[in-house]
Amino acid sequence: MRPKTPIESKTATKYTAFRCPEELLEPLRKRAEKERRSLSNYIIVLIERDVRGDDTGGDADEGEVSKPAASAKPSTRRK
């Protein structure tokens, strides 16, 4: 099970529509499918990574999709 992103938690969301160049849609769909995400969820994850400044994305030239980095913060939860 992958860690929850802020959008997967019970954060309020707002419907937003935007225009996307057609030549980007198919590559985005393929990458979303590789990560087993919907297209809209994949786009949100990309935006979140950009806003947070994560440098965990794959190299666009290689066409690889990388998973978000695991948190380096140790768990404080007691067993």
Sequence and secondary structure as in RCSB ss.txt:
>XXXX:A:sequence
MRPKTPIESKTATKYTAFRCPEELLEPLRKRAEKERRSLSNYIIVLIERDVRGDDTGGDADEGEVSKPAASAKPS
TRRK
>XXXX:A:secstr
     TTTTT           HHHHHHHHHHHHHTT  HHHHHHHHHHHHHHT      TTTT         S  
    
